[in-house]
Amino acid sequence: MNIDKIGQKAVDAYVQKTQSSGVNKVPSQGTNEVKKSDQDAVSISQAAKEMQEVQKAVRDAPDVREDKVAEIKKQIQDGTYRVPAEAVVEKLLSIFTSEK
């Protein structure tokens, strides 16, 4: 069975559920042993693996670009930070002309 576009949390939940519910376990002289021939198998496609890697990279990325913030702070302190007047006007016009 192939599972595409599924997160690791779903896979972990499935594994935990099957382990805790005793699925595929056969009692053998008072012990619980898993029959290897009856185990479920999960195959995750390459695309799903790549998606997991991308999701992990996004999760691990900082919310704030510290280098960019430091650069702008330095420019403000030095008095060299400039915002184009056109950008300010466009932003103000978009705020005041948008209907709410």
VENCORRA-V533970 format. One line per field, one symbol per residue. ss: DSSP state (a for helix, b for strand, c for the rest). psi: psi as a letter, one per 40 degrees, with the letter a starting at -180 (. if undefined). burial: # if it has 24 or more other ideal C-beta (glycine too) atoms within 12 Angstrom, else .. A space follows every 10 residues. Layout:
ss = ???
psi = ???
burial = ???
//
This chain:
ss = cbbccccaaa aaaaaaaaaa acccbbbbcc bbbbcaaacc ccbbcaaaaa aaaaaaaaaa cccccaaaaa aaaaaaaacc ccccaaaaaa aaaaaaaccc
psi = hhhifiiddd dddddddddd eehehhhhfe ihihhdeeii hhhhiddddd ddddddddde iidhgddddd dddddddeee hhhhdddddd ddddddehi.
burial = .......... .......... .......... .......... .......... .#........ .......... .......... .......... ..........
//
